[in-house]
Amino acid sequence: MRRASRPAFPALALAACTLLAACEPGADRGKPVDARLAAYIAGIKAVDNHAHPMRPIPPGQPPDTEYDALPLDGIPPFQLPWRLRLDNPEWAAAARTLYGVPAADTGKAYLDALGAARARVLRARGTGFPSWVLDQAGIAVMFANRVAVGPGLMPPRFRWVPFDDPLLFPLDTRGEASRTPDTRTLYPRETALLRRYLLALGMKAPPNTLEAYVQAVIGPTLRHQHDSGAVAVKFEAAYLRPLDFGPPDPAAARAVYARYVHGGVPTRAEYKTLEDYLFHEIARDAGALGMPVHLHVLYEFGGFYSPGGSEPLQLEQVADDSTLRGTDFVMLHGGWPFTNQTLALLGKPNMYADISMMTQFIEPSQLAAVLRDWLSQWPEKVLFGTDAFDGGTPQGWDQGALLASNSARRALGIALTGMMRDGEITRARAEQLARMVLRDNAVRLYRLKL
């Protein structure tokens, strides 16, 4: 990749100077980011490993409801960390960069002005609006983690990552759903999505035996996803259960399935036995098709979410399962704040981590410390991501993509500058590491042709 003497993207030109480092020669002495390195990083066209972009909806058309299998608007209200709150001025700054809307606050006048400005751009660009957003954020390709894609979110700029959690729950989930106020609304969504998968296969209900379910539902669903362009599959299981997917017990799983396929509610232990078995089947099939498995590994979101259940080391049995070594696993969101556990798992040959949501969740200086640890040991295992999501007019996925991209580049700049100044790496190596995180590692892992 050629060296960029100036940032290649409009919205990142400002980021290189104000978010990353001062741009005058010599002005970076004592600064947290080397200016030449900042400009180089700002010019890299990134691959976003994880996001929830929205379809551009023409006026009068139904809203986009397929941006997530488990949207959190139905669970009880819960607190957000500071950086995700609307009074964080970074959100208004991102909107001002994209749409030129000044803001002293986030009141009604500002929201009306921002909504009108965004609507004008959307009307002017139509289905090209999502690609325009990527251009502003310096992103070449974004992985669209969605139930389905559609106009404006198609290759080559967008690549699909569907949800496969519903395949874990072929039996009655009322017992599982009753555990917390959060799970009461989330499990029915999984049931509805499984019904959609079954209808696509011409079925109204799961088959009578577990063997038939694996062969007639799991296999064909994954093949359809792959043939429809999916580059990976996603599990949000941490919202529903701990990530401790234990060794499968086929006989016990068959017995549970047979006992309840025609009715009744499994116990939690029985359902876990079945889920553990099905997870291994899905993961192996995905690996055989060349699709890495993405897992939500983060201590949030939800007032009744279990941080302990999503600690990275919950995945140790998966990482050490010899039958799954043909499948690559990506710990989305880097397992924050348990990033030392993530580091321990990155030593496994098929385990990776991205920094999505950490790029919005925590300050760049905090992320820089994590990156410096990871890059000093497993630089080929670290992926860039935004987790750009729709939070309404003041917090659209477009603002999130820009904010997260700028944060990631600043964090990389801080981490790599520190390593250069401490004599750990050369400038050439720093530039190589920046390319690896922002682009090259993803190109290699997903065999992308850009």
C-alpha positions in Angstrom: 0.0 0.0 0.0 1.4 3.4 -0.9 2.4 5.9 1.8 -0.3 8.6 2.2 1.2 12.1 2.4 -2.2 13.4 3.3 -5.4 11.7 4.5 -7.4 10.2 1.7 -10.9 10.7 3.2 -12.7 14.0 3.8 -13.9 13.4 7.4 -10.6 11.9 8.3 -8.6 14.9 7.2 -9.8 16.7 10.3 -9.2 13.6 12.4 -5.6 13.3 11.4 -4.9 16.8 12.6 -7.2 17.3 15.6 -7.9 13.8 16.8 -4.5 12.1 16.1 -1.8 14.6 16.3 -0.6 18.1 15.3 0.3 18.2 11.6 3.1 20.8 11.5 6.6 19.4 11.2 8.1 18.9 14.6 4.9 19.8 16.4 4.5 16.2 17.6 7.6 16.3 19.8 6.3 15.2 23.2 2.8 14.6 21.7 1.1 11.2 22.2 1.1 10.5 18.5 3.8 11.0 15.9 2.5 13.3 13.2 3.8 11.4 10.2 2.4 8.2 11.6 -0.9 9.9 12.3 -1.2 11.0 8.6 -0.2 7.5 7.5 -2.9 5.8 9.7 -5.5 8.3 8.5 -5.0 7.3 4.9 -5.5 3.5 5.4 -8.8 2.2 3.9 -10.0 0.0 6.7 -12.0 -3.3 6.8 -14.7 -3.0 9.6 -15.1 -6.4 11.1 -18.4 -5.7 12.9 -21.2 -3.2 12.5 -24.9 -2.9 12.2 -25.5 -0.5 9.2 -29.0 0.5 8.3 -30.7 0.2 4.9 -31.5 3.6 3.3 -35.3 3.7 3.5 -37.2 5.9 1.0 -39.8 8.2 2.5 -43.1 6.5 3.2 -41.5 3.0 3.3 -41.6 0.7 6.4 -38.6 1.2 8.7 -35.6 -1.2 8.7 -36.2 -3.8 11.4 -33.5 -6.3 10.3 -30.4 -4.6 11.8 -30.1 -7.0 14.7 -31.6 -10.4 15.8 -31.7 -9.2 19.4 -32.4 -5.4 19.4 -32.3 -4.2 22.9 -35.2 -1.7 22.7 -37.5 -4.3 24.2 -35.6 -4.9 27.4 -35.9 -2.8 30.6 -34.0 0.5 30.5 -30.4 0.3 31.5 -27.4 2.6 32.0 -24.8 3.3 29.3 -21.2 4.2 29.9 -20.3 7.8 29.6 -18.9 7.7 26.1 -22.2 6.2 24.6 -24.4 8.8 26.2 -25.8 11.6 24.1 -24.3 14.3 26.3 -20.9 13.1 25.1 -20.0 16.0 22.7 -18.2 13.5 20.4 -21.6 12.5 18.9 -22.5 16.1 18.0 -19.0 16.6 16.6 -19.4 13.6 14.3 -22.8 14.9 13.1 -21.2 18.3 12.5 -18.4 16.7 10.4 -20.9 14.7 8.4 -23.7 17.1 7.9 -22.4 20.6 8.9 -25.0 21.0 11.7 -23.6 23.1 14.6 -24.8 22.3 18.1 -24.4 23.8 21.5 -26.7 21.1 23.0 -28.8 18.2 22.0 -32.2 19.9 22.3 -35.2 19.8 19.9 -33.9 22.5 17.6 -30.6 20.6 17.1 -32.4 17.3 16.6 -34.7 18.8 14.0 -31.8 20.4 12.2 -29.8 17.3 12.2 -32.7 15.1 11.1 -33.4 17.5 8.2 -29.7 17.7 7.1 -29.3 13.9 7.2 -32.6 13.4 5.3 -31.3 15.8 2.6 -28.1 13.8 2.2 -30.0 10.5 2.2 -32.4 11.7 -0.5 -29.6 13.0 -2.7 -27.5 9.8 -2.4 -30.3 7.2 -2.2 -28.9 3.6 -2.1 -25.4 5.1 -2.3 -25.8 6.7 1.2 -24.2 3.8 3.1 -21.2 3.7 0.8 -20.9 7.5 1.2 -20.8 7.0 5.0 -18.0 4.5 4.6 -16.1 7.0 2.5 -16.3 9.6 5.2 -15.0 7.2 7.8 -12.2 5.8 5.7 -13.7 2.3 5.6 -13.3 0.3 2.4 -15.5 -2.7 3.5 -17.9 -3.0 6.4 -19.2 -6.3 7.7 -23.0 -5.9 8.0 -24.1 -7.9 11.0 -27.8 -8.2 10.2 -30.7 -10.6 9.8 -30.7 -9.7 6.1 -29.1 -7.1 3.9 -30.7 -5.4 0.9 -30.3 -2.3 -1.4 -27.4 -0.1 -0.4 -25.8 -2.8 1.8 -24.5 -5.2 -0.9 -21.0 -6.2 -2.0 -18.3 -5.0 -2.6 -18.6 -2.4 0.1 -20.7 -4.4 2.5 -20.4 -8.1 3.4 -23.1 -10.1 5.3 -22.7 -11.7 8.7 -26.0 -13.4 9.7 -27.1 -14.6 13.2 -27.1 -18.3 14.0 -28.1 -18.3 17.7 -31.7 -19.3 16.7 -30.3 -22.7 15.6 -29.4 -23.4 19.2 -33.0 -23.3 20.4 -35.3 -25.8 18.5 -37.2 -26.6 21.6 -39.6 -24.6 23.8 -37.6 -21.7 25.3 -40.2 -20.5 27.9 -38.1 -21.9 30.8 -35.0 -20.2 29.5 -36.8 -16.9 28.9 -38.2 -16.7 32.4 -34.8 -16.3 34.0 -34.5 -12.5 33.9 -36.5 -9.4 32.7 -34.0 -9.2 29.8 -34.3 -12.7 28.6 -38.1 -12.6 28.7 -38.1 -10.5 25.5 -35.0 -11.8 23.9 -35.8 -15.5 23.6 -39.1 -15.0 21.7 -37.1 -13.1 19.1 -34.8 -16.1 18.7 -37.9 -18.3 18.3 -39.3 -16.0 15.6 -36.0 -16.0 13.7 -35.8 -19.8 13.8 -39.3 -20.0 12.5 -38.2 -17.8 9.6 -35.2 -20.1 8.9 -37.5 -23.1 9.0 -40.0 -21.6 6.6 -37.2 -20.8 4.2 -36.5 -24.6 4.1 -40.2 -25.4 3.6 -40.7 -26.5 7.2 -43.3 -25.5 9.8 -41.6 -27.2 12.8 -38.2 -28.8 13.6 -37.8 -32.5 12.4 -38.6 -35.3 14.7 -35.0 -36.4 15.5 -31.8 -34.5 16.3 -30.0 -36.1 13.5 -32.6 -34.9 11.0 -32.5 -31.4 12.6 -28.7 -31.2 12.1 -28.9 -32.5 8.5 -32.0 -30.8 7.3 -31.9 -27.5 9.1 -28.4 -26.6 10.3 -26.5 -27.8 7.3 -28.8 -26.2 4.7 -29.2 -22.9 6.6 -25.4 -22.4 6.8 -25.0 -23.4 3.1 -27.7 -20.9 2.2 -26.0 -18.2 4.2 -22.6 -18.9 2.6 -24.0 -19.0 -0.9 -25.8 -15.7 -0.2 -22.5 -14.0 0.5 -22.0 -14.4 4.2 -18.3 -14.1 5.2 -18.9 -15.3 8.8 -21.7 -16.2 11.2 -22.5 -14.5 14.5 -23.6 -15.6 18.0 -25.1 -13.2 20.5 -25.4 -16.1 23.0 -23.9 -14.1 25.9 -27.1 -12.1 26.1 -28.9 -15.4 26.8 -26.5 -17.8 28.6 -22.8 -18.1 29.6 -20.3 -18.7 26.9 -19.1 -22.0 28.5 -20.0 -24.2 25.6 -18.8 -27.6 27.0 -17.8 -30.8 25.2 -20.8 -32.2 23.4 -22.6 -35.3 24.6 -24.4 -36.6 21.5 -26.4 -39.3 23.3 -27.6 -37.0 26.0 -28.4 -34.3 23.4 -30.5 -36.8 21.4 -32.4 -37.8 24.5 -33.2 -34.2 25.4 -34.3 -33.4 21.8 -36.5 -36.5 21.6 -38.1 -35.9 25.0 -39.2 -32.3 24.2 -39.5 -31.9 20.4 -43.2 -32.5 20.5 -43.9 -30.5 23.7 -42.8 -29.7 27.2 -40.2 -27.4 28.6 -36.6 -28.6 29.1 -34.8 -27.8 32.3 -31.9 -25.3 32.1 -29.4 -28.2 32.4 -31.1 -30.2 29.7 -31.2 -27.2 27.3 -27.5 -26.5 28.0 -26.7 -30.1 27.0 -28.5 -29.6 23.7 -27.1 -26.1 23.1 -23.5 -27.3 23.7 -23.9 -30.1 21.2 -25.6 -27.8 18.5 -23.0 -25.1 18.9 -20.2 -27.5 18.0 -22.2 -28.8 15.0 -22.8 -25.2 13.8 -19.2 -24.1 14.4 -17.8 -27.2 12.5 -20.1 -26.6 9.6 -19.3 -22.9 9.5 -15.5 -23.8 9.5 -16.0 -26.3 6.7 -17.6 -23.6 4.6 -14.7 -21.1 5.4 -16.9 -18.9 7.6 -15.3 -17.8 10.9 -17.6 -17.7 14.0 -18.1 -14.3 15.6 -19.0 -14.2 19.3 -20.2 -11.3 21.4 -17.6 -11.1 24.2 -18.2 -7.9 26.2 -19.5 -7.2 29.7 -22.5 -5.2 28.5 -25.5 -4.6 27.5 -28.6 -4.8 29.7 -29.5 -4.3 33.4 -29.6 -8.1 33.9 -26.8 -9.0 31.6 -24.1 -11.4 33.1 -20.6 -10.0 32.7 -19.1 -13.2 34.2 -20.9 -15.2 31.6 -19.2 -13.3 28.8 -15.6 -13.4 30.1 -13.3 -14.6 27.3 -12.0 -17.5 29.3 -15.5 -18.9 29.3 -14.5 -19.9 25.7 -11.5 -21.9 26.8 -13.1 -25.3 26.2 -14.0 -24.1 22.6 -10.5 -22.9 22.0 -9.0 -26.2 23.2 -11.5 -28.5 21.3 -9.4 -30.3 18.7 -12.5 -31.0 16.6 -13.0 -27.2 16.2 -9.5 -26.3 15.1 -10.8 -26.1 11.5 -13.0 -23.1 12.5 -11.7 -19.6 13.3 -13.4 -17.7 16.1 -13.4 -14.0 16.6 -14.0 -12.5 20.0 -16.0 -9.4 19.1 -15.5 -6.3 21.3 -12.2 -7.7 22.5 -13.7 -9.2 25.7 -13.6 -5.7 27.4 -12.7 -5.2 30.2 -11.2 -8.7 30.5 -8.6 -8.0 27.9 -5.9 -10.0 29.6 -8.1 -13.1 29.2 -8.5 -12.2 25.6 -4.7 -12.0 25.3 -4.4 -15.5 26.8 -6.7 -17.0 24.2 -5.1 -15.2 21.2 -2.3 -17.7 21.6 -4.6 -20.4 20.3 -4.2 -20.9 16.6 -7.8 -20.2 15.6 -8.7 -17.4 18.1 -8.9 -13.7 17.0 -10.3 -10.5 18.6 -11.6 -7.3 17.2 -11.8 -3.9 18.9 -15.4 -3.1 17.8 -17.5 -1.2 20.4 -14.3 -0.6 22.4 -13.8 2.1 19.7 -17.0 3.8 21.0 -17.0 2.4 24.6 -13.7 3.5 26.0 -11.3 6.4 25.5 -8.6 6.0 22.9 -5.9 6.2 25.5 -7.4 3.1 27.2 -7.8 1.3 23.9 -4.2 2.2 23.1 -3.0 0.3 26.2 -4.9 -2.8 25.2 -3.6 -2.6 21.6 0.0 -2.2 22.8 -0.3 -5.4 24.9 -1.9 -7.4 22.1 0.3 -6.1 19.3 3.4 -6.9 21.2 2.5 -10.6 21.2 -0.2 -11.5 18.6 -0.3 -8.7 16.0 -1.8 -10.9 13.3 -4.8 -11.7 15.5 -6.2 -8.2 16.0 -9.0 -6.7 13.8 -10.5 -3.3 13.5 -14.2 -2.8 14.1 -16.7 -0.1 14.8 -20.0 -1.7 15.9 -21.7 1.2 14.4 -25.4 1.0 15.4 -28.6 2.9 15.1 -29.4 5.0 18.2 -31.8 7.4 16.5 -31.2 10.8 15.0 -28.5 12.0 17.4 -26.7 8.7 17.4 -27.0 7.1 14.0 -24.8 4.3 12.7 -23.2 6.9 10.4 -22.0 9.0 13.3 -21.0 5.9 15.1 -18.9 4.7 12.2 -17.0 8.0 12.0 -16.5 8.3 15.8 -15.3 4.7 16.1 -13.0 5.0 13.1 -11.4 8.2 14.4 -11.0 6.6 17.9 -9.4 3.5 16.6 -6.9 5.5 14.5 -6.0 7.7 17.5 -5.6 4.6 19.7 -3.4 3.0 17.2 -1.4 6.1 16.9 -0.9 6.4 20.6 0.1 2.7 21.0 2.5 2.6 18.0 4.1 5.9 18.8 4.8 4.7 22.3 6.4 1.5 20.9 8.5 3.5 18.5 9.7 5.9 21.2 10.6 3.0 23.5 12.6 1.5 20.7 10.4 -1.6 20.4 9.6 -1.1 16.8 10.8 0.9 13.8 8.6 3.4 11.9 8.3 0.9 9.1 7.0 -1.8 11.5 4.6 0.7 13.1 3.1 1.4 9.6 2.9 -2.3 9.0 1.1 -3.0 12.3 -1.3 -0.2 11.5 -2.2 -1.8 8.2 -2.5 -5.2 9.8 -5.0 -4.0 12.4 -7.0 -1.8 10.1 -7.0 -3.9 7.0 -4.5 -6.7 6.3 -5.5 -9.1 9.1 -9.1 -9.1 7.9 -8.1 -9.5 4.3 -6.1 -12.6 5.2 -8.6 -14.1 7.7 -11.7 -13.8 5.4 -9.7 -14.3 2.1 -11.1 -11.0 0.9 -10.4 -9.8 -2.6 -10.5 -6.0 -2.5 
